Amino acid sequence: MSILLKILYLSSFIFVLLLLAVLATKDKTARKYLKKAAGAAFLASAAIGLFYVYVFIFFRDTFYANPWYLAAFVPLVLFWIFYSMLSRFVTPAVSYNLAYIPGRTTYGVLAKYFSFTLICVALALAVIALARPRNAERTELPPTEGVDIMLTLDVSQSMDTPDFTPNRLAAAKAAAENFVHKRTSDRIGIVVFASEPMLQSPLTLDYDALLDYLSSVRIGLVRADSTSIGDAIALSAMHLQDSKAKTKIIILLTDGENNDGVVPPADAAKSAAALGIKIYAIAAVGKQEDSFDGGQLREIAELTGGKYYRAYDNAGLENIYSEIDKLEKTEFKNLTMVDYDDVYEPFLVVALALLCAAFIFDKLIFMRLP
């Protein structure tokens, strides 16, 4: 589009210069030709301006692969304007219908210029086709690298304690759901654990499916009479170890200390740290349990470069997830895929039709006699 605007500025500038030359010259012959040249430049500017407005209105979302071909409009418009002057220097001919001698009538003007004008318009459309107009459809692509998160939730029997509303597990699920809603391009999975761990959802970008899996988490999915934190960390780390994400984290939520399982929590945390995985450990324990110090969870978090939190109520749990959400935000550059669709074919079809029409008018309607 900008190339047309530049051509319009150039032709307007030429018109202004010729107009100033007309005003400055005193020679009648020179003024006569300068007036004709200024008139031609004005008509060229008007034609290009009208064409620019037309293109801007109807093809504002169109891009040109070869925009410099549009510069051919200048000589084409000038040639069309000066055609009447040039025709004086070629072999004289009279174009008219055999049953009617046109003279200076409207029919005579049509007989002389109509076919030629059709050819010029066809050439103009061919120039547009050479410039390769095409529409661009832009698609925002998700980033290829981000944060991979494993939500590791305790579903032991003690998570049914009503010191949260309505209980610890329900509050944990609600906070995790809000956390998922805040993420846009990170893969998230779910591991549940009690006496043993179980993968509830693999890492996925399908948040609707993930939320369905989260809603189905309940006490009793696995044997719920003990807590195996070390095994849960080991299983979560196993599903993160092959991740190519820049950041890998485990958000471990429990209400107790490890009292079952095969892998000691500290060993599991060290293995996770070796894989570049951070653990955010959350203790969902009400204020009435003063004896809970969270030393084991604090050690797990420190070994991996993560952080330990304790939530006393639903609001505290929400705040913890919000803080983790802010800590693990990754800045991405917007990735855009542009799909171009060429639209030059209609211009070529119309140009061909106009050339055929010009031939028909010139040979069958406006017959030319030497």
C-alpha positions as CSV (number, residue, x, y, z in Angstrom):
1,M,0.0,0.0,0.0
2,S,2.8,2.4,0.8
3,I,4.3,2.1,-2.7
4,L,1.0,3.5,-4.2
5,L,1.1,6.4,-1.7
6,K,4.7,7.2,-2.7
7,I,3.7,7.2,-6.4
8,L,0.8,9.5,-5.6
9,Y,3.1,11.9,-3.7
10,L,5.5,11.9,-6.7
11,S,2.8,12.6,-9.3
12,S,1.4,15.3,-7.2
13,F,4.8,16.9,-6.8
14,I,5.3,16.8,-10.5
15,F,1.9,18.5,-11.0
16,V,2.8,21.3,-8.6
17,L,6.2,21.9,-10.4
18,L,4.5,22.0,-13.8
19,L,1.8,24.4,-12.4
20,L,4.5,26.7,-11.1
21,A,6.3,26.5,-14.5
22,V,3.0,27.5,-16.2
23,L,2.7,30.5,-14.0
24,A,6.3,31.5,-14.4
25,T,6.8,31.2,-18.2
26,K,5.8,34.0,-20.6
27,D,6.3,32.1,-23.8
28,K,2.8,31.2,-25.2
29,T,3.9,28.0,-26.9
30,A,5.8,26.7,-23.9
31,R,2.9,27.6,-21.7
32,K,0.5,25.7,-23.9
33,Y,2.5,22.5,-23.7
34,L,3.2,23.0,-20.0
35,K,-0.5,23.3,-19.4
36,K,-1.1,20.1,-21.2
37,A,1.6,18.4,-19.2
38,A,0.2,19.8,-15.9
39,G,-3.2,18.6,-16.9
40,A,-1.8,15.2,-17.6
41,A,0.0,15.1,-14.2
42,F,-3.2,16.2,-12.5
43,L,-5.2,13.5,-14.1
44,A,-2.5,10.9,-13.3
45,S,-2.5,12.0,-9.6
46,A,-6.3,11.9,-9.5
47,A,-6.4,8.4,-11.1
48,I,-3.7,7.1,-8.7
49,G,-5.5,8.7,-5.8
50,L,-8.8,7.2,-6.7
51,F,-7.2,3.8,-7.2
52,Y,-5.4,4.1,-3.8
53,V,-8.7,4.9,-2.1
54,Y,-10.3,1.9,-3.8
55,V,-7.5,-0.4,-2.8
56,F,-7.5,0.9,0.7
57,I,-11.2,0.4,1.2
58,F,-11.6,-3.0,-0.5
59,F,-8.1,-4.5,0.0
60,R,-6.9,-3.0,3.2
61,D,-5.9,-6.4,4.6
62,T,-4.1,-7.3,1.3
63,F,-0.3,-7.5,1.1
64,Y,1.8,-7.5,-2.1
65,A,4.7,-9.9,-2.5
66,N,6.2,-7.7,-5.3
67,P,4.9,-4.2,-4.6
68,W,7.3,-2.3,-6.9
69,Y,5.5,-3.6,-9.9
70,L,2.7,-1.1,-9.0
71,A,5.1,1.6,-10.1
72,A,4.1,0.6,-13.7
73,F,0.8,2.5,-13.1
74,V,2.6,5.8,-13.7
75,P,3.7,5.2,-17.3
76,L,0.5,3.4,-18.0
77,V,-1.7,6.2,-16.8
78,L,0.4,8.8,-18.6
79,F,0.3,6.8,-21.8
80,W,-3.5,6.6,-21.5
81,I,-3.7,10.4,-21.0
82,F,-1.3,11.3,-23.8
83,Y,-2.9,8.8,-26.3
84,S,-4.9,11.4,-28.0
85,M,-1.8,13.5,-28.6
86,L,0.2,10.5,-29.8
87,S,-2.5,9.4,-32.2
88,R,-1.8,12.5,-34.3
89,F,1.7,11.2,-35.1
90,V,0.6,7.7,-36.3
91,T,-1.1,6.7,-39.5
92,P,-4.6,8.3,-39.6
93,A,-7.5,6.1,-39.4
94,V,-11.2,6.4,-38.8
95,S,-13.0,4.1,-36.4
96,Y,-16.8,3.9,-36.8
97,N,-19.8,1.7,-37.3
98,L,-20.3,1.3,-41.1
99,A,-23.9,2.5,-40.8
100,Y,-22.9,5.7,-38.9
101,I,-20.2,8.3,-39.3
102,P,-19.4,9.5,-35.7
103,G,-17.7,12.9,-36.2
104,R,-17.3,14.5,-32.8
105,T,-20.3,12.9,-31.1
106,T,-20.2,10.7,-28.0
107,Y,-20.3,7.7,-30.2
108,G,-17.2,9.0,-32.0
109,V,-15.3,9.4,-28.8
110,L,-16.2,5.9,-27.7
111,A,-15.2,4.5,-31.1
112,K,-11.8,6.1,-30.8
113,Y,-11.0,5.5,-27.1
114,F,-13.2,2.7,-25.7
115,S,-11.2,-0.4,-26.9
116,F,-8.0,1.3,-26.0
117,T,-9.2,2.1,-22.6
118,L,-10.3,-1.5,-22.0
119,I,-6.8,-2.6,-23.0
120,C,-5.2,-0.1,-20.5
121,V,-7.5,-1.3,-17.7
122,A,-6.6,-4.9,-18.6
123,L,-2.9,-4.0,-18.4
124,A,-3.5,-2.3,-15.0
125,L,-5.1,-5.4,-13.7
126,A,-2.2,-7.4,-15.0
127,V,0.2,-5.1,-13.2
128,I,-1.8,-5.8,-9.9
129,A,-1.5,-9.5,-10.6
130,L,2.3,-9.2,-11.1
131,A,2.5,-7.5,-7.7
132,R,1.0,-10.7,-6.3
133,P,-1.8,-9.5,-3.9
134,R,-2.3,-11.9,-1.1
135,N,-4.2,-12.1,2.1
136,A,-2.4,-12.8,5.4
137,E,-3.9,-14.9,8.1
138,R,-2.0,-14.7,11.4
139,T,-2.1,-17.4,14.0
140,E,-0.7,-17.0,17.5
141,L,1.4,-20.0,18.3
142,P,1.9,-21.3,21.9
143,P,5.5,-21.2,23.1
144,T,7.6,-24.4,22.7
145,E,9.3,-24.0,26.0
146,G,7.8,-23.1,29.3
147,V,7.2,-24.5,32.8
148,D,6.3,-28.1,33.4
149,I,4.4,-28.5,36.7
150,M,3.4,-31.6,38.6
151,L,0.6,-31.1,41.2
152,T,1.3,-33.7,43.8
153,L,-1.7,-34.0,46.2
154,D,-2.1,-35.9,49.4
155,V,-5.3,-38.0,49.5
156,S,-4.7,-39.8,52.8
157,Q,-7.6,-40.1,55.3
158,S,-6.3,-37.1,57.3
159,M,-7.1,-34.8,54.3
160,D,-10.8,-35.1,55.3
161,T,-10.1,-33.0,58.4
162,P,-12.6,-30.0,58.5
163,D,-10.2,-27.3,59.7
164,F,-10.4,-26.0,56.1
165,T,-13.7,-25.4,54.4
166,P,-15.2,-27.9,53.8
167,N,-12.1,-30.0,54.4
168,R,-8.4,-30.0,53.6
169,L,-8.6,-31.9,50.3
170,A,-11.5,-29.8,48.9
171,A,-9.7,-26.6,49.8
172,A,-6.5,-27.9,48.1
173,K,-8.5,-28.9,45.0
174,A,-10.1,-25.4,44.8
175,A,-6.8,-23.6,45.1
176,A,-5.1,-25.9,42.5
177,E,-8.0,-25.3,40.1
178,N,-7.6,-21.5,40.4
179,F,-3.9,-22.0,39.9
180,V,-4.5,-23.9,36.7
181,H,-6.8,-21.1,35.4
182,K,-4.0,-18.6,35.7
183,R,-1.6,-20.6,33.5
184,T,-1.8,-20.2,29.8
185,S,1.0,-22.2,28.1
186,D,2.5,-24.5,30.7
187,R,2.1,-28.3,30.8
188,I,0.6,-29.5,34.1
189,G,0.1,-33.0,35.5
190,I,-1.4,-34.5,38.6
191,V,0.0,-37.2,41.0
192,V,-2.1,-38.3,44.0
193,F,-0.6,-40.2,46.9
194,A,-1.3,-41.7,50.3
195,S,0.1,-45.1,51.1
196,E,1.3,-45.2,47.5
197,P,1.5,-42.7,44.7
198,M,-0.6,-42.8,41.5
199,L,-0.5,-40.7,38.3
200,Q,-3.9,-39.1,37.9
201,S,-3.0,-37.0,34.8
202,P,0.1,-36.8,32.7
203,L,1.6,-33.5,31.7
204,T,-0.8,-31.7,29.3
205,L,-1.8,-28.4,27.8
206,D,-5.4,-29.5,27.7
207,Y,-6.6,-27.7,30.8
208,D,-10.2,-28.7,30.4
209,A,-9.2,-32.4,30.6
210,L,-6.8,-31.6,33.5
211,L,-9.6,-29.9,35.5
212,D,-11.8,-32.9,34.9
213,Y,-9.1,-35.2,36.3
214,L,-8.6,-32.8,39.3
215,S,-12.3,-32.8,40.1
216,S,-12.3,-36.6,40.3
217,V,-9.6,-36.6,42.9
218,R,-10.9,-38.0,46.2
219,I,-9.9,-39.8,49.3
220,G,-9.8,-43.5,48.6
221,L,-8.3,-43.4,45.1
222,V,-5.3,-45.2,46.7
223,R,-5.0,-46.9,50.0
224,A,-5.4,-44.0,52.4
225,D,-4.1,-45.1,55.8
226,S,-0.6,-43.7,55.6
227,T,1.5,-41.1,53.8
228,S,4.4,-41.9,51.4
229,I,5.9,-38.5,50.5
230,G,9.2,-39.9,49.2
231,D,7.5,-42.2,46.8
232,A,5.2,-39.4,45.6
233,I,8.2,-37.2,44.8
234,A,10.0,-40.0,43.0
235,L,6.9,-40.7,40.8
236,S,6.4,-37.0,40.0
237,A,10.1,-36.6,39.2
238,M,10.0,-39.6,36.9
239,H,7.3,-38.0,34.8
240,L,9.3,-34.7,34.7
241,Q,12.7,-36.1,34.0
242,D,12.4,-36.2,30.2
243,S,10.8,-32.8,30.0
244,K,12.5,-30.2,27.7
245,A,11.0,-27.3,29.6
246,K,13.3,-24.6,30.9
247,T,11.7,-24.9,34.4
248,K,10.4,-28.1,36.1
249,I,8.6,-27.9,39.4
250,I,6.6,-30.1,41.8
251,I,4.0,-28.5,44.0
252,L,3.7,-30.9,46.8
253,L,0.7,-30.5,49.1
254,T,0.3,-32.7,52.2
255,D,-0.9,-32.4,55.8
256,G,1.7,-34.7,57.5
257,E,5.1,-36.2,57.6
258,N,6.3,-39.2,55.7
259,N,5.4,-42.5,57.5
260,D,5.4,-45.0,54.7
261,G,6.9,-45.9,51.3
262,V,10.1,-47.2,49.9
263,V,12.1,-44.0,49.1
264,P,13.1,-41.6,51.9
265,P,11.8,-38.1,51.2
266,A,15.3,-36.5,51.4
267,D,16.7,-39.0,48.9
268,A,13.8,-38.4,46.5
269,A,14.4,-34.6,46.8
270,K,18.1,-35.0,46.0
271,S,17.3,-37.0,42.9
272,A,14.7,-34.4,41.9
273,A,17.3,-31.6,42.3
274,A,19.8,-33.6,40.2
275,L,17.1,-33.5,37.4
276,G,16.7,-29.8,37.7
277,I,13.4,-30.0,39.5
278,K,12.3,-27.6,42.2
279,I,9.8,-28.6,44.9
280,Y,7.4,-26.1,46.5
281,A,6.2,-27.9,49.6
282,I,2.8,-26.8,51.1
283,A,1.6,-28.0,54.5
284,A,-2.2,-27.7,54.7
285,V,-2.5,-27.9,58.5
286,G,-4.9,-25.9,60.6
287,K,-3.9,-23.7,63.6
288,Q,-5.0,-26.2,66.2
289,E,-2.1,-28.6,65.3
290,D,0.6,-26.7,67.0
291,S,2.9,-29.7,67.2
292,F,3.4,-29.8,63.4
293,D,6.7,-28.1,62.6
294,G,7.1,-29.0,58.9
295,G,10.8,-29.7,59.2
296,Q,10.7,-32.6,56.8
297,L,8.9,-30.5,54.1
298,R,11.2,-27.6,54.7
299,E,14.2,-29.8,54.1
300,I,12.7,-31.2,50.9
301,A,12.1,-27.7,49.5
302,E,15.6,-26.4,50.5
303,L,17.3,-29.4,48.9
304,T,15.8,-28.6,45.5
305,G,16.0,-24.8,45.7
306,G,12.2,-24.5,46.2
307,K,10.3,-23.1,49.1
308,Y,8.3,-24.3,52.1
309,Y,4.8,-22.9,52.9
310,R,2.3,-23.5,55.6
311,A,-1.4,-22.8,55.0
312,Y,-3.7,-22.4,58.0
313,D,-7.0,-21.8,56.0
314,N,-8.5,-21.6,52.6
315,A,-7.3,-18.0,52.0
316,G,-3.8,-18.8,53.0
317,L,-3.8,-21.7,50.6
318,E,-5.0,-19.5,47.8
319,N,-2.3,-16.9,48.6
320,I,0.4,-19.6,48.5
321,Y,-0.6,-20.8,45.0
322,S,-0.8,-17.2,43.8
323,E,2.8,-16.6,45.1
324,I,4.0,-19.7,43.3
325,D,2.2,-18.6,40.2
326,K,4.1,-15.3,40.3
327,L,7.5,-16.9,41.1
328,E,7.3,-19.3,38.2
329,K,6.0,-17.0,35.4
330,T,8.1,-17.3,32.2
331,E,8.2,-14.4,29.7
332,F,7.7,-15.5,26.1
333,K,8.0,-13.7,22.9
334,N,4.9,-13.8,20.8
335,L,5.2,-16.4,18.1
336,T,3.1,-15.7,15.0
337,M,2.5,-18.0,12.0
338,V,1.5,-16.1,8.9
339,D,-0.3,-18.0,6.2
340,Y,-0.5,-16.2,2.8
341,D,-3.3,-16.8,0.4
342,D,-2.6,-15.5,-3.2
343,V,-5.6,-13.6,-4.7
344,Y,-4.1,-12.5,-8.1
345,E,-6.1,-15.0,-10.1
346,P,-9.3,-12.9,-10.2
347,F,-7.3,-9.9,-11.6
348,L,-5.9,-12.1,-14.4
349,V,-9.3,-13.5,-15.3
350,V,-10.9,-10.0,-15.5
351,A,-7.9,-8.7,-17.5
352,L,-8.3,-11.5,-20.0
353,A,-12.0,-10.8,-20.2
354,L,-11.4,-7.1,-20.9
355,L,-8.8,-7.9,-23.6
356,C,-11.4,-10.2,-25.3
357,A,-14.0,-7.4,-25.0
358,A,-11.6,-4.9,-26.5
359,F,-10.9,-7.2,-29.4
360,I,-14.7,-7.7,-30.0
361,F,-15.5,-4.0,-29.9
362,D,-12.5,-3.1,-32.1
363,K,-13.1,-5.8,-34.8
364,L,-16.9,-6.2,-34.8
365,I,-18.5,-3.0,-33.4
366,F,-16.1,-0.1,-34.0
367,M,-14.7,-1.2,-37.3
368,R,-11.4,0.4,-38.4
369,L,-11.0,1.7,-41.9
370,P,-7.6,3.0,-43.2
